[in-house]
Amino acid sequence: MKMTYPKGTKQRQVRFAAGDGTRLAGTLLLPLISEVQYVPGVVLVAGSGPTDRDGNNSLVPVRIDLLKQIAELLAGVGIASLRYDKRGIGASGRPSDSVKDQQVFFTWENFVGDVQAAHAELLRHNEIKPYATALLGHSEGALLSLAATAAMGKHAPYALVLASAPGLPLRTIVHAQIERNGPALLAGADRVMDAIQQTGHVPTDAPPELRLIFPAYAGPFFKSVLMLDPAKIAASIDTPCLMLHGGADAQIVPLGDIQPLIDALRARDKPGEVLVAPLVSHNLKTVTGPNDPGFAGPIAPVIADKLSTWLAFVLGA
């Protein structure tokens, strides 16, 4: 009979170095069971923009708390998690105000390296089972988790969760998003993306209304990621994988934006599992109506149940 232990958590604030020396800050959340036995561990990777370790974006006027909620959910089934502020966000290191320094600091390769550094930090804590770890990435964080898994090869975590992940190259996704939400900007956006792919720089005459999407320092980042093919990467790895997606996601629209990734996961020797949940948003929250963006509230129960039971089974919690 499996023994049970008092429920609860303990929290540890951590700082660790990325590959380029940048200091990243995070929170390790441990279930109390870790005081008497080793536990699995998961690195939580935030999505795009100024998103912090809890999954909150300073451009969104309400608290989302997605990654904090996931951490608490996993702790409840005996799984530890490490979530961290992305470089340039929260308590993590920042570059100078120089655009040149920012171009070097905010490269795609550095963000991928940060995921690897976070996994190494997770393993440094002696409560964690080194053979039972996973990456869980949300939105752009799912792309980073895919890329980090591929880069780590035989040293990669045992499992991978892709939440609200795009299944097409980012250029195709961005084009579709602008076409839906601001069609008047589409020609300018395509011109900017063409220039980035050719030169690695955001053109100086980019329309002001596109600067939020394509800031001046982000040319090298976008040059690396615009044509990244998540389905191709997923097909190249055999890591056990769970894909979670909301049927009411307005940013990465099912099934058109995700079908290639679903197909790639299902075609592998070790097929991945996929859940597309109705009435669930990009942030994995229940949507109450057509005007509800699905930012606030708890994780949708169907998502929470699948995520916790799958990871507990795969990682042996």
Buried (B, 14 or more C-beta within 10 A) or exposed (E): EEEEEEEEBBEEEBEBEBEBEBEBBBBBBBBBBBEEEBBBBBBBBBBBBBBBBBBBBEEBEEBBBBBBBBBBBBBBBBBBBBBBBBBBBBBBBBBEEEBEEBBEBBBBBBBBBBBBBBBBBBBEBEBBBEEBBBBBBBBBBBBBBBBBBBBBEEEBBBBBBBBBBBBBBBBBBBBBBBEEEBEEBBEBBBBBBEBBBEEBBBBEEBBEEBEEBBBBBBBBBBBBBBEBBBBBBBBEBEBBBBBBBBBBBBBBBBEEBBEBBBBBBEEBEEEBBBBBBEBBBBBBBBBEEEEBBBBBBBBBEBBBEBBBEBBBEBBBB
